[in-house]
Amino acid sequence: MIAKANSQPVSNPNFKHASLLVVEDNDDHWHLIQLAIERSLSEVKAVRTTNVEETLNYLHTCSLQARDLPKLILLDLYLPDRQDGWNILKQIKHSSSPYKQLPVVILSYSSNRDDITESYFYGSTSYITKPSDMGEWEKYIQTLRLYWWETVTLPNDRLAF
């Protein structure tokens, strides 16, 4: 079922308890992402974390308090150092991690082939070069909505052991 932006498909379970974790340390980028989400993916609750510790604590708190896990994680690679992005990705995708089923999309201004290759090596679901203006962010979030919420079947929002 295809829906227009800002209209939730009634039968799509991806929208049930839908949240999106955005790991972004730059306030300006967060503001653009948040605006685009409000305009094109308003049914989804966007949660922001800014570093390794905060991100892992958020996921752990979700599991301890039986709160819904995010359906998708957008992870800025450079937080501000790329080792921080790799650290988060490695811990989420580690074979013993309870969060390994969560899709992780790397967002970065870097188009460096090494960054892209390492992203997939460490288990990212996809790699996206960040848009540069508000119009491009809106188009990106609309595409994100169409693919991640209206096309694919996302994992359950509860931990699976």
N, CA, C and O of each residue as an XYZ file, in Angstrom:
644
protein
N       0.839     -1.170      0.000
C       0.000      0.000      0.000
C       0.883      1.232      0.000
O       1.720      1.371      0.892
N       0.737      2.118     -0.946
C       1.495      3.359     -1.013
C       0.613      4.473     -0.453
O      -0.571      4.578     -0.773
N       1.221      5.290      0.383
C       0.483      6.403      0.960
C       1.202      7.699      0.646
O       2.417      7.713      0.449
N       0.459      8.773      0.601
C       1.061     10.085      0.424
C       1.784     10.451      1.706
O       1.461      9.950      2.783
N       2.773     11.338      1.576
C       3.495     11.794      2.759
C       2.508     12.325      3.784
O       1.543     13.007      3.441
N       2.760     12.007      5.034
C       1.959     12.430      6.180
C       0.620     11.726      6.290
O      -0.233     12.165      7.061
N       0.407     10.655      5.551
C      -0.806      9.877      5.751
C      -0.389      8.445      6.034
O       0.238      7.798      5.196
N      -0.726      7.966      7.178
C      -0.285      6.656      7.628
C      -1.103      5.542      7.007
O      -2.332      5.559      7.080
N      -0.428      4.559      6.389
C      -1.169      3.408      5.886
C      -1.719      2.626      7.077
O      -0.961      2.196      7.946
N      -3.010      2.446      7.112
C      -3.664      1.825      8.251
C      -3.185      0.403      8.484
O      -3.019     -0.006      9.634
N      -2.961     -0.353      7.434
C      -2.629     -1.755      7.596
C      -1.133     -2.029      7.720
O      -0.744     -3.191      7.840
N      -0.289     -1.019      7.697
C       1.152     -1.229      7.719
C       1.666     -1.284      9.157
O       1.624     -0.277      9.864
N       2.152     -2.453      9.599
C       2.636     -2.586     10.976
C       3.912     -1.800     11.247
O       4.268     -1.601     12.409
N       4.609     -1.348     10.210
C       5.816     -0.557     10.429
C       5.535      0.734     11.191
O       6.418      1.258     11.870
N       4.314      1.247     11.085
C       3.981      2.499     11.755
C       3.544      2.297     13.209
O       3.413      3.271     13.949
N       3.318      1.055     13.625
C       2.914      0.791     15.002
C       4.117      0.978     15.922
O       5.157      0.353     15.717
N       3.982      1.827     16.924
C       5.055      2.131     17.871
C       6.323      2.584     17.153
O       7.427      2.238     17.573
N       6.179      3.344     16.090
C       7.310      3.684     15.239
C       8.155      4.813     15.817
O       7.672      5.909     16.103
N       9.429      4.498     15.973
C      10.397      5.533     16.329
C      11.650      5.350     15.486
O      11.955      4.259     15.002
N      12.348      6.436     15.333
C      13.560      6.507     14.535
C      14.636      7.103     15.419
O      14.476      8.213     15.927
N      15.725      6.387     15.610
C      16.841      6.904     16.392
C      17.817      7.584     15.440
O      18.330      6.963     14.508
N      18.064      8.867     15.687
C      18.996      9.645     14.890
C      20.207      9.946     15.760
O      20.099     10.666     16.752
N      21.354      9.398     15.393
C      22.588      9.634     16.130
C      23.339     10.724     15.371
O      23.977     10.464     14.350
N      23.252     11.935     15.883
C      23.780     13.114     15.187
C      24.315     14.109     16.209
O      23.571     14.555     17.083
N      25.586     14.460     16.112
C      26.182     15.383     17.063
C      26.106     16.840     16.634
O      26.371     17.725     17.448
N      25.757     17.115     15.398
C      25.705     18.472     14.888
C      24.295     19.038     15.039
O      23.348     18.502     14.463
N      24.149     20.116     15.807
C      22.829     20.707     16.060
C      22.149     21.189     14.780
O      20.938     21.032     14.629
N      22.916     21.772     13.858
C      22.326     22.259     12.608
C      21.787     21.107     11.758
O      20.699     21.203     11.190
N      22.550     20.026     11.675
C      22.081     18.857     10.915
C      20.837     18.268     11.564
O      19.883     17.912     10.872
N      20.843     18.165     12.891
C      19.681     17.645     13.612
C      18.446     18.491     13.318
O      17.360     17.958     13.093
N      18.618     19.806     13.320
C      17.485     20.690     13.053
C      16.894     20.423     11.660
O      15.674     20.355     11.512
N      17.748     20.272     10.644
C      17.266     19.982      9.288
C      16.573     18.623      9.217
O      15.523     18.483      8.590
N      17.168     17.631      9.862
C      16.579     16.288      9.880
C      15.219     16.322     10.561
O      14.248     15.756     10.059
N      15.157     16.990     11.708
C      13.917     17.072     12.473
C      12.808     17.758     11.671
O      11.670     17.288     11.661
N      13.129     18.855     11.008
C      12.133     19.546     10.175
C      11.633     18.648      9.047
O      10.432     18.580      8.788
N      12.547     17.966      8.387
C      12.156     17.077      7.281
C      11.287     15.934      7.788
O      10.334     15.538      7.116
N      11.600     15.403      8.956
C      10.785     14.327      9.531
C       9.387     14.839      9.880
O       8.395     14.162      9.608
N       9.302     16.020     10.476
C       7.998     16.598     10.812
C       7.133     16.783      9.568
O       5.914     16.625      9.635
N       7.744     17.112      8.448
C       7.002     17.366      7.212
C       6.642     16.101      6.441
O       5.601     16.048      5.788
N       7.496     15.082      6.512
C       7.308     13.930      5.628
C       7.163     12.585      6.326
O       6.871     11.580      5.679
N       7.364     12.558      7.629
C       7.302     11.286      8.353
C       6.788     11.547      9.769
O       7.339     11.048     10.750
N       5.730     12.333      9.847
C       5.253     12.833     11.141
C       4.706     11.745     12.064
O       4.610     11.965     13.271
N       4.348     10.590     11.533
C       3.828      9.512     12.381
C       4.930      8.839     13.196
O       4.653      8.095     14.137
N       6.158      9.103     12.833
C       7.296      8.443     13.460
C       7.936      9.391     14.465
O       8.213     10.551     14.159
N       8.164      8.877     15.666
C       8.813      9.664     16.711
C      10.321      9.642     16.476
O      10.931      8.573     16.444
N      10.917     10.814     16.312
C      12.368     10.920     16.127
C      13.023     11.169     17.485
O      12.641     12.081     18.218
N      14.006     10.348     17.799
C      14.765     10.469     19.037
C      16.212     10.727     18.655
O      16.760     10.056     17.781
N      16.831     11.705     19.316
C      18.218     12.050     18.999
C      19.148     11.653     20.129
O      18.857     11.876     21.304
N      20.271     11.063     19.752
C      21.401     10.898     20.650
C      22.601     11.508     19.943
O      22.582     11.706     18.728
N      23.656     11.809     20.717
C      24.757     12.558     20.121
C      26.125     11.892     20.231
O      27.100     12.392     19.669
N      26.212     10.772     20.948
C      27.521     10.137     21.112
C      27.343      8.651     21.430
O      26.223      8.156     21.549
N      28.462      7.959     21.563
C      28.448      6.510     21.788
C      27.700      6.163     23.069
O      26.771      5.356     23.051
N      28.101      6.766     24.164
C      27.512      6.424     25.463
C      26.012      6.692     25.499
O      25.236      5.849     25.949
N      25.612      7.853     25.030
C      24.193      8.217     25.037
C      23.369      7.261     24.164
O      22.259      6.880     24.535
N      23.909      6.880     23.018
C      23.204      5.979     22.107
C      23.015      4.603     22.727
O      21.907      4.066     22.723
N      24.081      4.033     23.256
C      23.988      2.697     23.850
C      23.138      2.711     25.115
O      22.418      1.752     25.389
N      23.217      3.790     25.887
C      22.357      3.922     27.070
C      20.886      4.004     26.673
O      20.031      3.409     27.329
N      20.591      4.736     25.606
C      19.208      4.840     25.139
C      18.659      3.465     24.751
O      17.559      3.094     25.160
N      19.422      2.719     23.969
C      18.972      1.381     23.548
C      18.811      0.461     24.756
O      17.850     -0.303     24.838
N      19.750      0.538     25.683
C      19.671     -0.286     26.890
C      18.444      0.090     27.726
O      17.751     -0.788     28.240
N      18.178      1.374     27.861
C      17.007      1.837     28.614
C      15.717      1.365     27.957
O      14.771      0.974     28.641
N      15.683      1.401     26.628
C      14.502      0.885     25.917
C      14.253     -0.561     26.310
O      13.113     -0.942     26.575
N      15.299     -1.364     26.351
C      15.119     -2.783     26.669
C      14.772     -2.991     28.139
O      13.954     -3.855     28.455
N      15.371     -2.224     29.040
C      15.082     -2.376     30.476
C      13.664     -1.945     30.834
O      13.005     -2.577     31.659
N      13.208     -0.888     30.220
C      11.886     -0.340     30.535
C      10.801     -0.873     29.610
O       9.665     -0.399     29.638
N      11.149     -1.848     28.803
C      10.212     -2.451     27.849
C       9.598     -1.391     26.938
O       8.449     -1.515     26.515
N      10.379     -0.342     26.639
C       9.943      0.662     25.665
C      10.254      0.137     24.274
O      11.091     -0.746     24.088
N       9.571      0.695     23.332
C       9.771      0.271     21.953
C      11.151      0.659     21.451
O      11.591      1.798     21.609
N      11.819     -0.299     20.848
C      13.085     -0.018     20.191
C      12.814      0.778     18.921
O      11.723      0.693     18.358
N      13.795      1.549     18.467
C      13.590      2.235     17.185
C      13.463      1.208     16.057
O      14.072      0.139     16.100
N      12.675      1.547     15.067
C      12.526      0.669     13.902
C      13.733      0.796     12.971
O      14.034     -0.113     12.197
N      14.421      1.944     13.062
C      15.548      2.247     12.191
C      16.477      3.200     12.919
O      16.032      4.042     13.699
N      17.782      3.064     12.657
C      18.771      3.977     13.230
C      19.470      4.689     12.084
O      19.986      4.051     11.167
N      19.484      6.027     12.143
C      20.294      6.835     11.240
C      21.519      7.244     12.032
O      21.400      7.938     13.042
N      22.685      6.828     11.593
C      23.921      7.021     12.344
C      24.894      7.896     11.574
O      25.396      7.512     10.518
N      25.153      9.075     12.118
C      26.205      9.925     11.564
C      27.528      9.224     11.822
O      27.787      8.800     12.949
N      28.359      9.092     10.821
C      29.620      8.380     10.980
C      30.622      9.173     11.822
O      31.279      8.613     12.700
N      30.735     10.449     11.560
C      31.723     11.283     12.259
C      31.058     11.985     13.436
O      30.303     12.940     13.256
N      31.345     11.504     14.643
C      30.683     12.003     15.866
C      31.656     12.610     16.883
O      31.483     12.191     18.027
N      32.537     13.408     16.738
C      32.984     14.005     15.488
C      34.013     13.135     14.767
O      34.335     13.385     13.606
N      34.529     12.116     15.456
C      35.533     11.224     14.867
C      34.849      9.962     14.347
O      33.905      9.468     14.964
N      35.313      9.448     13.234
C      34.657      8.269     12.656
C      34.786      7.038     13.549
O      33.963      6.127     13.453
N      35.786      6.990     14.403
C      35.912      5.855     15.323
C      34.695      5.753     16.239
O      34.300      4.657     16.638
N      34.104      6.901     16.569
C      32.887      6.882     17.393
C      31.731      6.237     16.638
O      30.989      5.434     17.203
N      31.578      6.588     15.366
C      30.541      5.957     14.547
C      30.768      4.467     14.405
O      29.830      3.677     14.518
N      32.020      4.076     14.158
C      32.328      2.641     14.044
C      32.046      1.930     15.353
O      31.527      0.814     15.353
N      32.384      2.565     16.474
C      32.169      1.948     17.782
C      30.682      1.646     18.003
O      30.329      0.554     18.449
N      29.829      2.597     17.696
C      28.381      2.378     17.843
C      27.930      1.243     16.922
O      27.234      0.323     17.352
N      28.329      1.319     15.665
C      27.906      0.304     14.696
C      28.382     -1.086     15.106
O      27.609     -2.043     15.056
N      29.632     -1.205     15.508
C      30.175     -2.502     15.919
C      29.426     -3.071     17.121
O      29.150     -4.269     17.176
N      29.099     -2.210     18.081
C      28.400     -2.708     19.270
C      26.966     -3.114     18.957
O      26.474     -4.101     19.503
N      26.298     -2.382     18.103
C      24.924     -2.734     17.726
C      24.903     -4.022     16.911
O      24.027     -4.865     17.103
N      25.860     -4.177     16.008
C      25.863     -5.323     15.091
C      26.671     -6.523     15.588
O      26.775     -7.530     14.889
N      27.240     -6.422     16.779
C      27.999     -7.544     17.340
C      27.090     -8.768     17.444
O      25.895     -8.636     17.708
N      27.650     -9.942     17.240
C      26.842    -11.169     17.200
C      26.050    -11.423     18.475
O      25.006    -12.072     18.420
N      26.514    -10.932     19.623
C      25.784    -11.150     20.874
C      24.898     -9.960     21.259
O      24.281     -9.967     22.324
N      24.833     -8.947     20.401
C      24.033     -7.759     20.710
C      22.544     -8.039     20.552
O      22.121     -8.629     19.557
N      21.746     -7.614     21.535
C      20.297     -7.786     21.389
C      19.694     -6.837     20.344
O      18.519     -6.959     19.999
N      20.496     -5.901     19.847
C      20.005     -4.904     18.891
C      20.451     -5.191     17.460
O      20.189     -4.395     16.558
N      21.114     -6.307     17.249
C      21.721     -6.578     15.937
C      20.710     -6.638     14.798
O      21.084     -6.464     13.638
N      19.424     -6.885     15.108
C      18.415     -6.956     14.050
C      17.982     -5.568     13.571
O      17.306     -5.460     12.548
N      18.359     -4.505     14.290
C      17.937     -3.159     13.900
C      18.692     -2.688     12.655
O      19.920     -2.770     12.608
N      17.972     -2.202     11.655
C      18.650     -1.647     10.486
C      19.374     -0.350     10.865
O      18.815      0.503     11.554
N      20.614     -0.213     10.412
C      21.413      0.982     10.677
C      21.843      1.574      9.337
O      22.551      0.937      8.557
N      21.402      2.801      9.089
C      21.787      3.533      7.889
C      22.834      4.557      8.297
O      22.584      5.408      9.150
N      24.001      4.471      7.686
C      25.059      5.439      7.950
C      24.773      6.695      7.141
O      24.499      6.634      5.943
N      24.843      7.844      7.825
C      24.716      9.148      7.181
C      26.040      9.872      7.345
O      26.553      9.983      8.459
N      26.592     10.360      6.264
C      27.871     11.050      6.359
C      28.041     11.989      5.183
O      27.521     11.736      4.097
N      28.775     13.081      5.400
C      29.157     13.923      4.273
C      30.287     13.284      3.487
O      30.571     13.684      2.358
N      30.927     12.295      4.081
C      32.048     11.632      3.438
C      31.573     10.733      2.298
O      30.648      9.936      2.454
N      32.224     10.882      1.162
C      31.991      9.951      0.058
C      33.261      9.121     -0.180
O      33.457      8.546     -1.250
N      34.103      9.078      0.835
C      35.348      8.319      0.789
C      35.029      6.831      0.653
O      34.265      6.284      1.448
N      35.606      6.180     -0.341
C      35.321      4.754     -0.588
C      35.677      3.887      0.610
O      34.998      2.893      0.869
N      36.728      4.240      1.348
C      37.097      3.469      2.542
C      36.004      3.542      3.599
O      35.681      2.534      4.229
N      35.431      4.731      3.799
C      34.326      4.869      4.760
C      33.140      4.000      4.348
O      32.544      3.318      5.182
N      32.808      4.027      3.081
C      31.665      3.260      2.576
C      31.920      1.756      2.719
O      31.057      1.018      3.195
N      33.097      1.312      2.308
C      33.451     -0.108      2.406
C      33.446     -0.584      3.848
O      32.892     -1.640      4.154
N      34.070      0.202      4.751
C      34.090     -0.175      6.170
C      32.686     -0.196      6.769
O      32.380     -1.028      7.623
N      31.847      0.715      6.320
C      30.474      0.762      6.803
C      29.775     -0.582      6.600
O      29.148     -1.114      7.516
N      29.893     -1.115      5.399
C      29.267     -2.407      5.120
C      29.998     -3.553      5.815
O      29.369     -4.515      6.255
N      31.303     -3.456      5.914
C      32.090     -4.480      6.606
C      31.639     -4.620      8.059
O      31.548     -5.732      8.580
N      31.355     -3.485      8.716
C      30.948     -3.507     10.122
C      29.456     -3.758     10.309
O      28.984     -3.793     11.446
N      28.713     -3.930      9.243
C      27.324     -4.355      9.361
C      26.251     -3.329      9.101
O      25.087     -3.572      9.419
N      26.603     -2.180      8.528
C      25.541     -1.218      8.240
C      24.599     -1.789      7.190
O      24.991     -2.621      6.372
N      23.369     -1.336      7.225
C      22.363     -1.771      6.274
C      22.505     -1.010      4.969
O      22.283     -1.565      3.893
N      22.873      0.252      5.063
C      23.146      1.059      3.881
C      23.970      2.283      4.271
O      24.150      2.579      5.452
N      24.463      2.982      3.261
C      25.303      4.161      3.457
C      24.753      5.257      2.569
O      24.570      5.065      1.367
N      24.489      6.417      3.171
C      23.920      7.542      2.448
C      24.811      8.760      2.667
O      25.213      9.052      3.793
N      25.114      9.464      1.584
C      25.814     10.733      1.723
C      24.774     11.785      2.099
O      23.721     11.893      1.470
N      25.092     12.557      3.137
C      24.128     13.537      3.658
C      23.743     14.568      2.601
O      24.586     15.042      1.838
N      22.465     14.903      2.570
C      22.020     16.004      1.705
C      22.651     17.318      2.182
O      23.135     17.413      3.310
N      22.636     18.324      1.308
C      23.291     19.582      1.661
C      22.341     20.743      1.927
O      22.778     21.779      2.429
N      21.059     20.605      1.608
C      20.119     21.692      1.896
C      18.762     21.124      2.293
O      18.529     19.919      2.194
N      17.879     21.994      2.738
C      16.581     21.557      3.272
C      15.756     20.805      2.231
O      15.132     19.795      2.555
N      15.743     21.274      1.008
C      14.987     20.586     -0.043
C      15.474     19.165     -0.260
O      14.675     18.246     -0.440
N      16.788     18.989     -0.242
C      17.346     17.649     -0.395
C      17.051     16.780      0.831
O      16.810     15.581      0.690
N      17.067     17.370      2.036
C      16.709     16.607      3.240
C      15.268     16.129      3.162
O      14.976     14.981      3.497
N      14.363     16.999      2.722
C      12.956     16.604      2.605
C      12.795     15.463      1.609
O      12.063     14.506      1.866
N      13.478     15.566      0.477
C      13.417     14.488     -0.523
C      13.976     13.195      0.072
O      13.413     12.122     -0.147
N      15.068     13.286      0.817
C      15.666     12.109      1.448
C      14.687     11.460      2.430
O      14.505     10.242      2.403
N      14.058     12.255      3.292
C      13.132     11.706      4.288
C      11.894     11.126      3.599
O      11.363     10.117      4.061
N      11.428     11.724      2.525
C      10.306     11.155      1.770
C      10.688      9.793      1.187
O       9.888      8.857      1.208
N      11.896      9.689      0.673
C      12.390      8.417      0.145
C      12.557      7.401      1.269
O      12.227      6.226      1.109
N      13.069      7.859      2.400
C      13.215      7.012      3.583
C      11.855      6.455      4.000
O      11.723      5.269      4.303
N      10.856      7.321      4.008
C       9.494      6.896      4.356
C       9.004      5.831      3.386
O       8.532      4.772      3.800
N       9.119      6.117      2.106
C       8.621      5.193      1.096
C       9.314      3.835      1.208
O       8.648      2.801      1.154
N      10.607      3.821      1.358
C      11.317      2.552      1.400
C      11.199      1.867      2.759
O      10.741      0.727      2.839
N      11.609      2.555      3.835
C      11.712      1.897      5.141
C      10.378      1.697      5.834
O      10.218      0.729      6.577
N       9.416      2.584      5.615
C       8.149      2.427      6.330
C       7.025      1.882      5.459
O       6.104      1.256      5.985
N       7.067      2.094      4.162
C       5.957      1.679      3.316
C       6.271      0.491      2.405
O       5.356     -0.083      1.815
N       7.537      0.115      2.281
C       7.897     -0.967      1.363
C       8.427     -2.194      2.092
O       7.872     -3.283      1.949
N       9.483     -2.036      2.866
C      10.088     -3.192      3.537
C       9.293     -3.576      4.780
O       8.480     -2.799      5.280
N       9.539     -4.772      5.261
C       8.985     -5.193      6.533
C      10.097     -5.032      7.565
O      11.138     -5.685      7.497
N       9.846     -4.146      8.518
C      10.844     -3.858      9.554
C      10.767     -4.878     10.669
O       9.727     -5.507     10.865
N      11.867     -5.050     11.409
C      11.825     -5.996     12.531
C      10.872     -5.535     13.613
O      10.466     -4.374     13.654
N      10.528     -6.445     14.473
C       9.674     -6.154     15.612
C      10.315     -5.069     16.460
O      11.540     -4.947     16.479
N       9.516     -4.282     17.159
C      10.051     -3.220     18.010
C      10.360     -3.722     19.420
O      10.626     -2.924     20.319
N      10.326     -5.008     19.611
C      10.688     -5.624     20.890
C      11.954     -6.442     20.675
O      12.255     -6.862     19.557
N      12.678     -6.657     21.740
C      13.907     -7.443     21.641
C      13.570     -8.901     21.326
O      12.638     -9.479     21.885
N      14.347     -9.469     20.427
C      14.181    -10.874     20.090
C      15.425    -11.624     20.537
O      16.536    -11.296     20.119
N      15.247    -12.620     21.378
C      16.389    -13.387     21.885
C      16.351    -14.791     21.333
O      17.227    -15.599     21.640
